[in-house]
Amino acid sequence: MEIKKVLTKPENLKEPFKDASQLDFGRNFTDHMFSMEYLPGKEWTNAEIKPYQPLVLDPATMVLHYSQAVFEGQKAYLSPEGEILLFRPDENAKRINRSLVRMGMPTIPEDIYLQAECELLKIEKRWIPKQRGTSLYIRPVVLATERFLGAIVPSDRYLFYIILSPVGFFYKEGFNPVKLIAEEKYTRAASGGTGEAKTGGNYAGTIVACHKASQKGYS
């Protein structure tokens, strides 16, 4: 697959953080992103690596109303020799496709998924932190972009994009033990539901429980 590259001028690039271990998880992002569209009759097309930028969506875009979206999560590291390391990225490619099938969305050929991820990482290699407990978090997302108010049929067009975020520990405790609580009132998944898919709605349903647990001092 040919990926168009429109890169930020060197003088306009941001300076990577010297110590990513002090960063809040998922609040800082690199200079560039990958994007690709699924269009009627063309399937996946318009692959591009471009400067990180906001998305422009119509108010009636289906994902905003019916949550037809999936995502993945993965981390990149640097070896002592300066090589980019990923742990079984092919399994992430398989998992996002399982999620896409469950949500009635078009799958992404694994070779295209891996090529997009690797080419973006090569461009943003300088953002991969080296401190213990840090990494460059990879967030691929696919969302429905058709303008339509009606959840009778799946969207006929989609956006696939990848963004990167230098991160430290997910929990503030770092390598120390975390404090957990078993939720008894709220349920994330049910038989026949979408619990098997990494889709945003599954996580939205956990926010209230997580917030209440945090207020009680749990991780």
LOSE-270177 format. One record per residue: residue in three letters; x, y, z of N, C-alpha, C in turn. Coordinates in steps of 0.2 Angstrom, whole numbers, plus 2048, in hexadecimal, padded with zeros to 3 digits. Example, Ala and Ser with C-alpha at 12.3 -4.5 7.8 and 13.67 -1.06 7.14 Angstrom:
BEGIN
+-----+-----+-----+-----+------+------+------+-----+-----+-----+
!  aa ! n_u ! n_v ! n_w ! ca_u ! ca_v ! ca_w ! c_u ! c_v ! c_w !
+-----+-----+-----+-----+------+------+------+-----+-----+-----+
! ALA ! 842 ! 7E4 ! 827 !  83E !  7EA !  827 ! 842 ! 7F0 ! 827 !
! SER ! 840 ! 7F5 ! 823 !  844 !  7FB !  824 ! 840 ! 800 ! 827 !
+-----+-----+-----+-----+------+------+------+-----+-----+-----+
//
This chain:
BEGIN
+-----+-----+-----+-----+------+------+------+-----+-----+-----+
!  aa ! n_u ! n_v ! n_w ! ca_u ! ca_v ! ca_w ! c_u ! c_v ! c_w !
+-----+-----+-----+-----+------+------+------+-----+-----+-----+
! MET ! 804 ! 7FA ! 800 !  800 !  800 !  800 ! 804 ! 806 ! 800 !
! GLU ! 803 ! 80B ! 7FC !  806 !  811 !  7FC ! 803 ! 816 ! 801 !
! ILE ! 808 ! 819 ! 805 !  805 !  81D !  80A ! 808 ! 824 ! 809 !
! LYS ! 804 ! 829 ! 808 !  806 !  830 !  806 ! 809 ! 833 ! 80D !
! LYS ! 80E ! 837 ! 80C !  811 !  83A !  812 ! 812 ! 841 ! 812 !
! VAL ! 80E ! 845 ! 816 !  80E !  84C !  816 ! 811 ! 84E ! 81D !
! LEU ! 817 ! 84F ! 81E !  81B !  850 !  824 ! 81C ! 857 ! 827 !
! THR ! 81C ! 858 ! 82D !  81D !  85E !  830 ! 824 ! 860 ! 82F !
! LYS ! 825 ! 867 ! 82D !  82C !  869 !  82C ! 830 ! 868 ! 832 !
! PRO ! 836 ! 867 ! 831 !  83B !  865 !  837 ! 83B ! 86B ! 83C !
! GLU ! 83A ! 871 ! 83A !  83B !  877 !  83F ! 834 ! 877 ! 843 !
! ASN ! 82F ! 874 ! 841 !  828 !  874 !  844 ! 827 ! 86E ! 848 !
! LEU ! 82C ! 869 ! 849 !  82B !  863 !  84D ! 82B ! 865 ! 854 !
! LYS ! 827 ! 862 ! 858 !  827 !  862 !  85F ! 82D ! 85F ! 862 !
! GLU ! 82F ! 861 ! 868 !  835 !  85D !  86B ! 832 ! 858 ! 870 !
! PRO ! 835 ! 852 ! 86F !  832 !  84C !  873 ! 834 ! 84D ! 87A !
! PHE ! 830 ! 84A ! 87F !  831 !  84B !  886 ! 837 ! 848 ! 888 !
! LYS ! 83B ! 84B ! 88D !  841 !  848 !  88F ! 840 ! 842 ! 894 !
! ASP ! 83B ! 842 ! 897 !  839 !  83D !  89C ! 832 ! 83B ! 89C !
! ALA ! 830 ! 837 ! 898 !  829 !  835 !  897 ! 826 ! 831 ! 89D !
! SER ! 82A ! 82F ! 8A1 !  827 !  82C !  8A7 ! 823 ! 831 ! 8AC !
! GLN ! 824 ! 837 ! 8AB !  820 !  83C !  8AE ! 81A ! 83F ! 8AB !
! LEU ! 818 ! 83C ! 8A5 !  813 !  83E !  8A1 ! 80C ! 83A ! 8A3 !
! ASP ! 807 ! 83E ! 8A3 !  800 !  83B !  8A4 ! 7FF ! 836 ! 89E !
! PHE ! 7FC ! 830 ! 89F !  7FB !  82C !  89A ! 7F6 ! 82E ! 895 !
! GLY ! 7F8 ! 82E ! 88E !  7F3 !  830 !  889 ! 7F1 ! 837 ! 888 !
! ARG ! 7F5 ! 83C ! 88A !  7F4 !  843 !  88A ! 7F8 ! 847 ! 885 !
! ASN ! 7FD ! 843 ! 883 !  802 !  847 !  87E ! 803 ! 842 ! 878 !
! PHE ! 804 ! 846 ! 872 !  804 !  842 !  86C ! 80A ! 845 ! 868 !
! THR ! 80C ! 841 ! 863 !  812 !  842 !  85E ! 810 ! 847 ! 859 !
! ASP ! 814 ! 848 ! 854 !  813 !  84D !  84F ! 80F ! 84B ! 849 !
! HIS ! 80E ! 844 ! 848 !  80B !  842 !  842 ! 806 ! 83C ! 844 !
! MET ! 801 ! 83B ! 83F !  7FC !  836 !  840 ! 7FB ! 832 ! 839 !
! PHE ! 7F8 ! 82C ! 839 !  7F7 !  829 !  833 ! 7EF ! 829 ! 832 !
! SER ! 7ED ! 82A ! 82C !  7E5 !  829 !  82B ! 7E4 ! 826 ! 824 !
! MET ! 7DE ! 822 ! 824 !  7DC !  81F !  81E ! 7D5 ! 81F ! 81E !
! GLU ! 7D1 ! 81F ! 818 !  7CA !  81F !  818 ! 7C7 ! 819 ! 814 !
! TYR ! 7C1 ! 817 ! 817 !  7BE !  811 !  813 ! 7B8 ! 815 ! 810 !
! LEU ! 7B8 ! 814 ! 809 !  7B2 !  818 !  805 ! 7AE ! 813 ! 801 !
! PRO ! 7A8 ! 814 ! 800 !  7A4 !  810 !  7FB ! 7A7 ! 80F ! 7F5 !
! GLY ! 7A8 ! 808 ! 7F3 !  7AB !  807 !  7EC ! 7B2 ! 807 ! 7EC !
! LYS ! 7B6 ! 80A ! 7F1 !  7BD !  80A !  7F1 ! 7C0 ! 806 ! 7F7 !
! GLU ! 7BC ! 804 ! 7FB !  7BF !  801 !  801 ! 7C4 ! 806 ! 805 !
! TRP ! 7CA ! 803 ! 807 !  7CF !  807 !  80B ! 7D3 ! 80B ! 806 !
! THR ! 7D3 ! 811 ! 807 !  7D7 !  816 !  802 ! 7DA ! 81C ! 806 !
! ASN ! 7DD ! 820 ! 802 !  7E0 !  826 !  805 ! 7E4 ! 826 ! 80B !
! ALA ! 7E9 ! 821 ! 80B !  7ED !  820 !  810 ! 7F2 ! 826 ! 811 !
! GLU ! 7F3 ! 828 ! 817 !  7F7 !  82E !  817 ! 7FA ! 82F ! 81E !
! ILE ! 801 ! 831 ! 81F !  804 !  833 !  825 ! 804 ! 83B ! 825 !
! LYS ! 801 ! 83E ! 82A !  801 !  846 !  829 ! 802 ! 848 ! 830 !
! PRO ! 803 ! 84F ! 831 !  803 !  852 !  837 ! 7FD ! 850 ! 83C !
! TYR ! 7FE ! 84F ! 842 !  7F9 !  84E !  847 ! 7F4 ! 854 ! 847 !
! GLN ! 7EE ! 853 ! 846 !  7E9 !  858 !  846 ! 7E2 ! 855 ! 848 !
! PRO ! 7DD ! 85A ! 849 !  7D6 !  858 !  84B ! 7D3 ! 855 ! 846 !
! LEU ! 7CE ! 851 ! 847 !  7C9 !  84E !  842 ! 7C4 ! 853 ! 841 !
! VAL ! 7C1 ! 853 ! 83B !  7BB !  857 !  839 ! 7B6 ! 852 ! 838 !
! LEU ! 7B0 ! 853 ! 83C !  7AB !  84E !  83B ! 7A4 ! 852 ! 83B !
! ASP ! 7A0 ! 850 ! 836 !  799 !  852 !  836 ! 795 ! 851 ! 83C !
! PRO ! 791 ! 855 ! 83F !  78D !  854 !  845 ! 789 ! 84E ! 845 !
! ALA ! 787 ! 84B ! 83E !  783 !  845 !  83E ! 787 ! 83F ! 83C !
! THR ! 78E ! 840 ! 83D !  792 !  83A !  83C ! 790 ! 834 ! 841 !
! MET ! 78F ! 82E ! 83E !  78C !  829 !  841 ! 790 ! 827 ! 848 !
! VAL ! 797 ! 827 ! 848 !  79A !  825 !  84E ! 798 ! 829 ! 854 !
! LEU ! 796 ! 830 ! 853 !  794 !  834 !  858 ! 78E ! 832 ! 85B !
! HIS ! 78A ! 82E ! 858 !  783 !  82D !  85A ! 782 ! 825 ! 85C !
! TYR ! 786 ! 821 ! 858 !  785 !  81A !  859 ! 78B ! 816 ! 85B !
! SER ! 791 ! 81A ! 85C !  797 !  817 !  85F ! 79A ! 811 ! 85B !
! GLN ! 799 ! 811 ! 854 !  79C !  80C !  850 ! 7A3 ! 80E ! 84F !
! ALA ! 7A7 ! 80B ! 854 !  7AE !  80D !  854 ! 7B2 ! 808 ! 858 !
! VAL ! 7B8 ! 806 ! 856 !  7BD !  802 !  859 ! 7C4 ! 805 ! 85A !
! PHE ! 7C8 ! 802 ! 85F !  7CE !  805 !  85F ! 7D3 ! 7FF ! 862 !
! GLU ! 7D9 ! 800 ! 861 !  7DE !  7FC !  864 ! 7E3 ! 7FF ! 868 !
! GLY ! 7E7 ! 7FC ! 86C !  7EC !  7FF !  870 ! 7F3 ! 7FA ! 870 !
! GLN ! 7F8 ! 7FD ! 86F !  7FF !  7FA !  86F ! 804 ! 7FE ! 871 !
! LYS ! 80A ! 7FC ! 872 !  810 !  800 !  874 ! 816 ! 7FE ! 870 !
! ALA ! 81A ! 804 ! 86E !  820 !  803 !  86B ! 826 ! 805 ! 870 !
! TYR ! 82B ! 801 ! 86F !  831 !  802 !  874 ! 837 ! 803 ! 86F !
! LEU ! 83D ! 805 ! 872 !  843 !  805 !  86F ! 848 ! 800 ! 872 !
! SER ! 84B ! 7FC ! 86E !  850 !  7F8 !  870 ! 857 ! 7FB ! 872 !
! PRO ! 85B ! 7F8 ! 876 !  862 !  7FC !  877 ! 866 ! 7FE ! 871 !
! GLU ! 864 ! 7FA ! 86B !  868 !  7FC !  865 ! 864 ! 801 ! 861 !
! GLY ! 85E ! 804 ! 864 !  85A !  809 !  860 ! 855 ! 806 ! 85B !
! GLU ! 853 ! 800 ! 85C !  84E !  7FD !  857 ! 847 ! 7FE ! 85A !
! ILE ! 842 ! 7FF ! 856 !  83C !  7FF !  859 ! 839 ! 7F8 ! 85A !
! LEU ! 836 ! 7F7 ! 860 !  834 !  7F1 !  862 ! 82C ! 7F1 ! 863 !
! LEU ! 829 ! 7EC ! 860 !  822 !  7EB !  861 ! 820 ! 7E4 ! 864 !
! PHE ! 81B ! 7E3 ! 868 !  81A !  7DC !  86A ! 814 ! 7D9 ! 866 !
! ARG ! 815 ! 7D4 ! 862 !  80F !  7D1 !  85E ! 80A ! 7D6 ! 85B !
! PRO ! 80D ! 7DB ! 857 !  808 !  7DF !  854 ! 803 ! 7DC ! 84F !
! ASP ! 805 ! 7D6 ! 84D !  800 !  7D2 !  848 ! 7FA ! 7D0 ! 84C !
! GLU ! 7FB ! 7CF ! 853 !  7F5 !  7CD !  857 ! 7F0 ! 7D3 ! 858 !
! ASN ! 7F3 ! 7D9 ! 859 !  7EF !  7DF !  859 ! 7EB ! 7E0 ! 853 !
! ALA ! 7EE ! 7DF ! 84D !  7EB !  7DF !  846 ! 7E5 ! 7DA ! 846 !
! LYS ! 7E6 ! 7D4 ! 849 !  7E1 !  7CF !  849 ! 7DB ! 7D1 ! 84D !
! ARG ! 7DD ! 7D4 ! 853 !  7D8 !  7D6 !  858 ! 7D4 ! 7DC ! 856 !
! ILE ! 7D7 ! 7E1 ! 852 !  7D2 !  7E6 !  850 ! 7CE ! 7E4 ! 84B !
! ASN ! 7D0 ! 7DF ! 847 !  7CB !  7DC !  842 ! 7C5 ! 7D8 ! 845 !
! ARG ! 7C7 ! 7D5 ! 84A !  7C1 !  7D2 !  84E ! 7BC ! 7D7 ! 851 !
! SER ! 7BF ! 7DC ! 853 !  7BA !  7E1 !  856 ! 7B6 ! 7E5 ! 850 !
! LEU ! 7BA ! 7E6 ! 84A !  7B6 !  7E9 !  845 ! 7B1 ! 7E4 ! 842 !
! VAL ! 7B2 ! 7DE ! 842 !  7AC !  7D9 !  840 ! 7A7 ! 7D9 ! 845 !
! ARG ! 7A8 ! 7D9 ! 84B !  7A3 !  7DA !  850 ! 79F ! 7E0 ! 850 !
! MET ! 7A2 ! 7E5 ! 84E !  79E !  7EC !  84D ! 79B ! 7ED ! 846 !
! GLY ! 79C ! 7E8 ! 842 !  799 !  7E9 !  83B ! 79D ! 7EE ! 837 !
! MET ! 7A3 ! 7EE ! 838 !  7A8 !  7F3 !  834 ! 7AD ! 7EF ! 830 !
! PRO ! 7AF ! 7F2 ! 82A !  7B4 !  7EF !  826 ! 7BA ! 7EE ! 829 !
! THR ! 7BD ! 7E8 ! 828 !  7C4 !  7E6 !  82B ! 7C9 ! 7E9 ! 827 !
! ILE ! 7CF ! 7E9 ! 82A !  7D5 !  7EC !  827 ! 7DA ! 7E7 ! 825 !
! PRO ! 7DC ! 7E6 ! 81F !  7E1 !  7E1 !  81E ! 7E7 ! 7E2 ! 823 !
! GLU ! 7E9 ! 7DC ! 825 !  7EF !  7DC !  82B ! 7F5 ! 7E0 ! 828 !
! ASP ! 7F7 ! 7DE ! 822 !  7FD !  7E1 !  81F ! 7FD ! 7E9 ! 81F !
! ILE ! 7F7 ! 7EB ! 81D !  7F6 !  7F3 !  81D ! 7F6 ! 7F6 ! 824 !
! TYR ! 7F3 ! 7F2 ! 829 !  7F3 !  7F5 !  830 ! 7FA ! 7F5 ! 832 !
! LEU ! 7FE ! 7F0 ! 831 !  805 !  7EF !  834 ! 809 ! 7F4 ! 830 !
! GLN ! 808 ! 7F5 ! 829 !  80C !  7FA !  826 ! 80B ! 801 ! 828 !
! ALA ! 805 ! 803 ! 829 !  803 !  80A !  82C ! 806 ! 80B ! 832 !
! GLU ! 806 ! 806 ! 837 !  809 !  807 !  83E ! 810 ! 808 ! 83D !
! CYS ! 814 ! 803 ! 839 !  81B !  803 !  839 ! 81E ! 80A ! 836 !
! GLU ! 81A ! 80C ! 831 !  81D !  812 !  82D ! 81C ! 818 ! 832 !
! LEU ! 816 ! 818 ! 835 !  815 !  81E !  83A ! 81B ! 81E ! 83F !
! LEU ! 81C ! 818 ! 842 !  821 !  817 !  847 ! 828 ! 819 ! 845 !
! LYS ! 82A ! 818 ! 83F !  830 !  81A !  83C ! 831 ! 821 ! 83C !
! ILE ! 82C ! 825 ! 83A !  82C !  82C !  83A ! 82C ! 82F ! 841 !
! GLU ! 829 ! 82C ! 846 !  829 !  82F !  84C ! 82D ! 82B ! 851 !
! LYS ! 832 ! 828 ! 84F !  837 !  824 !  853 ! 83A ! 828 ! 859 !
! ARG ! 83B ! 82E ! 857 !  83F !  832 !  85D ! 83A ! 834 ! 863 !
! TRP ! 834 ! 832 ! 862 !  82F !  833 !  867 ! 82F ! 82D ! 86C !
! ILE ! 832 ! 827 ! 86A !  831 !  821 !  86E ! 836 ! 823 ! 875 !
! PRO ! 833 ! 823 ! 87B !  837 !  824 !  880 ! 83C ! 81E ! 883 !
! LYS ! 841 ! 820 ! 887 !  845 !  81B !  888 ! 845 ! 819 ! 890 !
! GLN ! 842 ! 81D ! 894 !  842 !  81C !  89B ! 83E ! 816 ! 89D !
! ARG ! 840 ! 813 ! 8A2 !  83D !  80D !  8A5 ! 835 ! 80E ! 8A6 !
! GLY ! 831 ! 80A ! 8A4 !  82A !  80A !  8A5 ! 827 ! 80F ! 8A0 !
! THR ! 82A ! 811 ! 89B !  827 !  815 !  895 ! 827 ! 812 ! 88F !
! SER ! 823 ! 815 ! 88A !  822 !  812 !  884 ! 81F ! 817 ! 87F !
! LEU ! 81E ! 816 ! 879 !  81A !  81A !  874 ! 813 ! 816 ! 873 !
! TYR ! 80E ! 818 ! 876 !  808 !  815 !  875 ! 805 ! 816 ! 86E !
! ILE ! 802 ! 811 ! 86B !  7FF !  811 !  864 ! 7F8 ! 810 ! 865 !
! ARG ! 7F4 ! 815 ! 862 !  7ED !  814 !  862 ! 7EA ! 814 ! 85B !
! PRO ! 7E8 ! 80F ! 858 !  7E5 !  80E !  852 ! 7DD ! 80F ! 854 !
! VAL ! 7DA ! 812 ! 84F !  7D2 !  813 !  850 ! 7CF ! 813 ! 849 !
! VAL ! 7C9 ! 80F ! 849 !  7C5 !  80F !  843 ! 7BE ! 812 ! 846 !
! LEU ! 7BB ! 816 ! 842 !  7B4 !  819 !  844 ! 7B0 ! 81A ! 83E !
! ALA ! 7AA ! 81A ! 83F !  7A5 !  81B !  839 ! 7A4 ! 822 ! 838 !
! THR ! 7A4 ! 824 ! 831 !  7A4 !  82B !  830 ! 79E ! 82D ! 82B !
! GLU ! 79A ! 829 ! 82A !  794 !  82A !  825 ! 790 ! 82F ! 829 !
! ARG ! 78D ! 834 ! 826 !  788 !  839 !  828 ! 781 ! 836 ! 828 !
! PHE ! 77F ! 833 ! 82E !  778 !  830 !  82D ! 776 ! 82F ! 834 !
! LEU ! 76F ! 831 ! 835 !  76C !  82F !  83C ! 767 ! 829 ! 83B !
! GLY ! 76A ! 824 ! 83D !  766 !  81E !  83C ! 76B ! 818 ! 83D !
! ALA ! 76A ! 813 ! 842 !  76E !  80E !  843 ! 76C ! 807 ! 840 !
! ILE ! 768 ! 808 ! 83A !  765 !  802 !  837 ! 76B ! 7FE ! 834 !
! VAL ! 76F ! 801 ! 831 !  775 !  7FE !  82D ! 77B ! 801 ! 82F !
! PRO ! 781 ! 7FD ! 82E !  787 !  800 !  82F ! 789 ! 806 ! 82B !
! SER ! 78E ! 80A ! 82D !  790 !  810 !  829 ! 793 ! 80D ! 822 !
! ASP ! 793 ! 811 ! 81D !  796 !  80F !  817 ! 79D ! 812 ! 816 !
! ARG ! 79F ! 816 ! 81B !  7A6 !  819 !  81A ! 7A9 ! 819 ! 821 !
! TYR ! 7B0 ! 819 ! 822 !  7B3 !  819 !  828 ! 7BA ! 81C ! 828 !
! LEU ! 7BD ! 81E ! 82E !  7C3 !  821 !  82E ! 7C7 ! 81C ! 833 !
! PHE ! 7CD ! 81B ! 830 !  7D2 !  817 !  834 ! 7D8 ! 81C ! 835 !
! TYR ! 7DA ! 81D ! 83C !  7E0 !  821 !  83D ! 7E4 ! 81E ! 843 !
! ILE ! 7EA ! 820 ! 843 !  7EF !  81E !  848 ! 7F2 ! 824 ! 84B !
! ILE ! 7F2 ! 825 ! 852 !  7F6 !  82A !  855 ! 7FA ! 827 ! 85A !
! LEU ! 7FF ! 82B ! 85C !  805 !  828 !  861 ! 805 ! 82D ! 867 !
! SER ! 806 ! 82A ! 86D !  807 !  82E !  873 ! 80D ! 82B ! 877 !
! PRO ! 812 ! 82F ! 879 !  817 !  82D !  87D ! 814 ! 82D ! 885 !
! VAL ! 815 ! 827 ! 888 !  812 !  826 !  88E ! 816 ! 823 ! 893 !
! GLY ! 814 ! 824 ! 89A !  818 !  821 !  89F ! 813 ! 81C ! 8A2 !
! PHE ! 812 ! 81B ! 8A8 !  80E !  816 !  8AB ! 807 ! 818 ! 8AA !
! PHE ! 802 ! 813 ! 8A9 !  7FB !  814 !  8A9 ! 7F8 ! 816 ! 8B0 !
! TYR ! 7FB ! 812 ! 8B5 !  7F9 !  814 !  8BC ! 7FE ! 818 ! 8BF !
! LYS ! 7FC ! 81C ! 8C3 !  801 !  821 !  8C7 ! 806 ! 81D ! 8CB !
! GLU ! 804 ! 817 ! 8CD !  808 !  813 !  8D2 ! 80E ! 810 ! 8CF !
! GLY ! 80E ! 810 ! 8C8 !  814 !  80E !  8C4 ! 815 ! 806 ! 8C5 !
! PHE ! 81B ! 804 ! 8C8 !  81D !  7FD !  8C9 ! 81A ! 7FB ! 8D0 !
! ASN ! 817 ! 7FF ! 8D4 !  814 !  7FD !  8DA ! 80E ! 7FA ! 8D9 !
! PRO ! 80B ! 7F7 ! 8DE !  805 !  7F3 !  8DE ! 7FF ! 7F9 ! 8DD !
! VAL ! 7FA ! 7F7 ! 8DA !  7F4 !  7FB !  8D9 ! 7EE ! 7F8 ! 8DD !
! LYS ! 7E9 ! 7FD ! 8DF !  7E4 !  7FB !  8E3 ! 7DE ! 7FB ! 8DF !
! LEU ! 7DA ! 7F5 ! 8DF !  7D5 !  7F3 !  8DA ! 7CE ! 7F2 ! 8DE !
! ILE ! 7C9 ! 7F3 ! 8DB !  7C2 !  7F1 !  8DE ! 7BE ! 7ED ! 8D9 !
! ALA ! 7BB ! 7E8 ! 8DB !  7B6 !  7E4 !  8D7 ! 7AF ! 7E7 ! 8D6 !
! GLU ! 7AE ! 7EA ! 8D0 !  7A7 !  7ED !  8CF ! 7A1 ! 7E8 ! 8CF !
! GLU ! 79C ! 7EA ! 8D3 !  797 !  7E5 !  8D4 ! 790 ! 7E8 ! 8D1 !
! LYS ! 790 ! 7EE ! 8CF !  78A !  7F1 !  8CD ! 78A ! 7F2 ! 8C5 !
! TYR ! 78F ! 7F4 ! 8C2 !  78F !  7F6 !  8BB ! 793 ! 7F0 ! 8B7 !
! THR ! 790 ! 7EF ! 8B1 !  793 !  7E9 !  8AD ! 796 ! 7EC ! 8A7 !
! ARG ! 79C ! 7EA ! 8A5 !  79F !  7EC !  89E ! 79C ! 7E8 ! 899 !
! ALA ! 79B ! 7E1 ! 89A !  79A !  7DD !  894 ! 794 ! 7D8 ! 896 !
! ALA ! 790 ! 7D5 ! 891 !  78B !  7D0 !  893 ! 78B ! 7CC ! 88D !
! SER ! 788 ! 7C6 ! 88E !  788 !  7C1 !  889 ! 784 ! 7C3 ! 883 !
! GLY ! 787 ! 7C3 ! 87D !  784 !  7C5 !  877 ! 786 ! 7CD ! 875 !
! GLY ! 789 ! 7D0 ! 87A !  78A !  7D7 !  879 ! 791 ! 7D8 ! 875 !
! THR ! 794 ! 7DE ! 876 !  79A !  7E0 !  873 ! 7A0 ! 7E0 ! 877 !
! GLY ! 7A0 ! 7DC ! 87C !  7A6 !  7DC !  881 ! 7AC ! 7D9 ! 87E !
! GLU ! 7AB ! 7D5 ! 878 !  7B1 !  7D2 !  875 ! 7B5 ! 7D7 ! 871 !
! ALA ! 7B2 ! 7DD ! 86F !  7B5 !  7E2 !  86B ! 7B8 ! 7E8 ! 86F !
! LYS ! 7BD ! 7EA ! 86C !  7C0 !  7F1 !  86F ! 7BC ! 7F6 ! 86C !
! THR ! 7B6 ! 7F8 ! 86E !  7B2 !  7FD !  86B ! 7B1 ! 802 ! 871 !
! GLY ! 7B1 ! 809 ! 86F !  7B0 !  80E !  874 ! 7AB ! 80D ! 879 !
! GLY ! 7A5 ! 80B ! 877 !  79F !  80B !  87B ! 7A0 ! 806 ! 881 !
! ASN ! 7A4 ! 801 ! 880 !  7A6 !  7FC !  886 ! 7A9 ! 800 ! 88B !
! TYR ! 7AE ! 805 ! 889 !  7B2 !  808 !  88E ! 7AD ! 80E ! 891 !
! ALA ! 7A9 ! 811 ! 88D !  7A5 !  817 !  890 ! 7A1 ! 814 ! 896 !
! GLY ! 79E ! 80E ! 895 !  79A !  80B !  89A ! 79E ! 80A ! 8A1 !
! THR ! 7A5 ! 80A ! 8A1 !  7A8 !  809 !  8A7 ! 7AB ! 80F ! 8AB !
! ILE ! 7A9 ! 815 ! 8A7 !  7AC !  81B !  8AA ! 7A9 ! 81D ! 8B1 !
! VAL ! 7A3 ! 81C ! 8B2 !  7A0 !  81E !  8B8 ! 7A3 ! 819 ! 8BE !
! ALA ! 7A3 ! 813 ! 8BC !  7A6 !  80E !  8C2 ! 7AD ! 810 ! 8C3 !
! CYS ! 7B1 ! 811 ! 8BE !  7B8 !  813 !  8BF ! 7B9 ! 81A ! 8C3 !
! HIS ! 7B5 ! 81F ! 8C1 !  7B5 !  825 !  8C5 ! 7B3 ! 824 ! 8CC !
! LYS ! 7AE ! 820 ! 8CE !  7AC !  81F !  8D5 ! 7B2 ! 81B ! 8D8 !
! ALA ! 7B5 ! 816 ! 8D5 !  7BA !  813 !  8D8 ! 7C0 ! 817 ! 8DA !
! SER ! 7C2 ! 81C ! 8D5 !  7C7 !  821 !  8D6 ! 7C6 ! 825 ! 8DC !
! GLN ! 7BF ! 827 ! 8DD !  7BE !  82C !  8E2 ! 7BE ! 828 ! 8E9 !
! LYS ! 7BE ! 821 ! 8E9 !  7BF !  81E !  8EF ! 7C6 ! 81C ! 8F0 !
! GLY ! 7CB ! 81E ! 8EC !  7D2 !  81D !  8ED ! 7D5 ! 817 ! 8E9 !
! TYR ! 7D1 ! 814 ! 8E5 !  7D3 !  80E !  8E1 ! 7D7 ! 810 ! 8DA !
! SER ! 7DB ! 80C ! 8D8 !  7DF !  80E !  8D2 ! 7DB ! 80E ! 8CC !
+-----+-----+-----+-----+------+------+------+-----+-----+-----+
//
